[in-house]
Amino acid sequence: MKDKLANLKKEILDYLKEVKDDQVLRELEIKYLGRKGKFTEVLRNLKNLDANEKKEIGQLANEIKKEILDKFKEVKNIISGENNQNKNIDVTLPGKKIKAGHLNPLTIIQNELEDLFIAMGFMVLDGPELESDYYNFEAVNIPKNHPARDMQDTFYIDKKNKAGEYDLVMRTHTSSVQVRAMQKYGAPLRCVVPGRVFRCEAIDASHEHTFDQMEGLMVGEKISLVNLIAVMKELLKGIFKKEVEVRVRPGYFPFVEPGIELDIKCTLCEGKGCPACKNSGWLELMPAGLVHPKVLEYGGIDPQKYSGFAFGLGLTRLVMMKYGINDIRLFNSGDLRFLEQF
Ligand code: DAH
């Protein structure tokens, strides 16, 4: 009798696993639990057992019945839930439009530049935004208390090191990665370093506390300004998709000697003069120069054998020039009306 009950239970539960619609469920219920149902019949036969068996088997049968009824209820709920869901779908409603995301203009230009430099054999490197005073300043030939430190308003971190000095800064430029790269890879070396930099600036349409630069560094034998200008022209062709005229002026930066400022002929007025170029016909694009021998030494590279050039491309400025964006504050504003235009 026990076996019979167990088999019947298994049979019913197995069937229930397969049931997917109401009609079949009802038929199943009638087949087993209906008045002439198989399970009902077994229950009816209990009365023929002797008193002891009746008690034991009766209890078991009741438990099994409860289990089966619960299962029926569960399956019924699942089936009716699905039906309800199906009923709630209005197939005539227009679908939800999934908006395609897009890249920030800075990222677009950065990607283009990276591709360009990779094609010229440059590595794309990264460096810490929270930098040591050493790599941000000293290693690029800006010693403590040197007036050149005033060229960059700096966020120092309010924590002293063991020697009692404040030696952590938010990096003020990507030049901080120059010596890191030289120490890690040695010469010859070609790399670009895109990244965020920070200055304690009074903010206005052309000054921000957080902006992006791309440092470039090439070290090898007999590297000169000729190589620098050739690389720059290639870069500009890639960005502006046409030959751009450049001019070079002297400039001062402690980590290069000689230092230069590279200007491009205004891309808006072709050099005739317009508000964008303040009527000069030229736009300042970036500072650059030949790596100072002391910086090479800090990087563990012999300045007698190797020379190099470096540049500090203002990525944010370049993007502003390319897209005609006249307020730098828009980049960090999070304003979708700005961001969605690209
Ligand atoms: N690091 C400089 C700045 O942020 C820019 C710069 C100038 C980088 C000359 C260079 C360079 O690599 O050669 O103001």
Residues whose N, C-alpha, C, O or C-beta is under 5 A from the ligand:
A	BS01	DAH	T172 H173 S175 G216 F253 V256 P287 A288 G289 A310 F311 G312
